[in-house]
Amino acid sequence: MARALRITYPGAFYHVTSRGNERKAVFKSGRDQEKILVFMDAMKNLSLFYIDTWVFVRGTEYPF
């Protein structure tokens, strides 16, 4: 069954997460984590979205 459509409106906050396949580690090394931080920094400078909070949780997921 498909997920219900997300309700969107101006100024809304969203909790976004990403997990590794089969609960495997998303990052193979600390360097991989550094790369995604550099990427996220570049994206915030484009003003496409606002990152309020950033957390690395365990080795299998990363929430935005």
C-alpha positions as CSV (number, residue, x, y, z in Angstrom):
1,M,0.0,0.0,0.0
2,A,1.4,3.4,-0.9
3,R,2.2,6.0,1.7
4,A,-0.3,8.9,2.0
5,L,0.7,12.2,0.3
6,R,2.7,14.5,2.5
7,I,0.8,17.7,3.5
8,T,2.9,20.7,2.6
9,Y,2.6,24.4,3.3
10,P,4.9,27.4,3.4
11,G,7.1,27.4,6.5
12,A,6.5,23.7,7.3
13,F,9.2,21.6,9.1
14,Y,10.0,18.1,8.0
15,H,12.0,15.3,9.7
16,V,14.0,13.5,7.1
17,T,16.0,10.4,7.6
18,S,18.0,8.0,5.5
19,R,19.1,4.5,6.3
20,G,21.5,2.0,4.8
21,N,20.2,-1.0,2.9
22,E,19.5,-3.9,5.2
23,R,20.5,-1.8,8.2
24,K,24.1,-1.8,6.9
25,A,26.4,1.2,7.7
26,V,25.8,4.3,5.6
27,F,29.4,5.5,6.0
28,K,32.4,3.3,5.5
29,S,34.7,5.7,7.2
30,G,34.9,9.1,9.0
31,R,36.0,10.5,5.6
32,D,32.6,9.6,4.2
33,Q,30.9,11.6,7.0
34,E,33.2,14.5,6.3
35,K,32.1,14.4,2.6
36,I,28.4,14.6,3.4
37,L,29.0,17.5,5.8
38,V,30.8,19.4,3.0
39,F,27.9,18.5,0.6
40,M,25.3,19.7,3.1
41,D,27.3,23.0,3.7
42,A,27.3,23.6,-0.1
43,M,23.6,23.0,-0.3
44,K,22.7,25.4,2.5
45,N,24.6,28.1,0.7
46,L,22.3,27.6,-2.3
47,S,19.3,28.5,-0.1
48,L,17.2,25.6,-1.4
49,F,16.3,24.6,2.2
50,Y,17.1,25.4,5.8
51,I,18.8,22.8,8.0
52,D,17.7,23.4,11.6
53,T,19.4,20.4,13.2
54,W,21.9,17.8,12.0
55,V,22.7,14.5,13.9
56,F,24.6,11.4,13.0
57,V,22.8,8.5,14.7
58,R,24.5,5.1,14.9
59,G,26.2,3.9,11.8
60,T,23.1,2.9,9.8
61,E,21.2,6.1,9.4
62,Y,21.5,9.9,9.1
63,P,18.5,12.2,9.9
64,F,18.2,15.6,8.3
